[in-house]
């Protein structure tokens, strides 16, 4: 009986912790831009942890930038935030800055943090 109780409590704890970790989309950012930005951040983190090399990182980030460029987004500002198109441009700039740092032996960790901040994940 004790094992069942512990199992139930553990399952409840895990389900609450997972559901409360949902990242809030920044006001005005499209879901597509956010999702692509998160994928780019995952690639950056893989490079920074030496799981993939610079060439592969660059190739994958280029593909994501192409997806960002192909999105049809609104340029209307809602409230005090940025438009979908502005957020899209910011994510592209953050990715491009990472790629610049990648090949200039710069600080790729700070470049990834810039994207993390843009996505509201800091």
Phi, psi and omega in degrees: 000321180297321180295320179296317181297315179296320179297317180295315180297319178296318179297318178296316179300313181296318181293321177291320181291324178291316182290332180277351180272002181301128182280138179275128178292128178302141180304126178094346181274136177286153178299322181296315179298316180300312182299317179294320177299319178295319177297318178297319179296322177298319178295316179301316180295324177296320177295314183295337176262012176064031176273336175223157183272175185297319181297315180294320178299313180298316180299314181293320179292324175300318179298320179291323176297322177297321177296318179299319181295332182275356182284139174266108186235156179282144174253016178274130179272128177253125180071221182256007183272201178258162175283165176303318181295322178294316177298319179301315179297319179297319178295317177299319179296317179298320178293315179298321178296320177299315180297322176298312180297326181301316185260359176250015182055037179272194183271090181289338178293314178293324178296319177294323178296327176299315178294319178304318179292317178302322181279355180076027183255011182277000000 
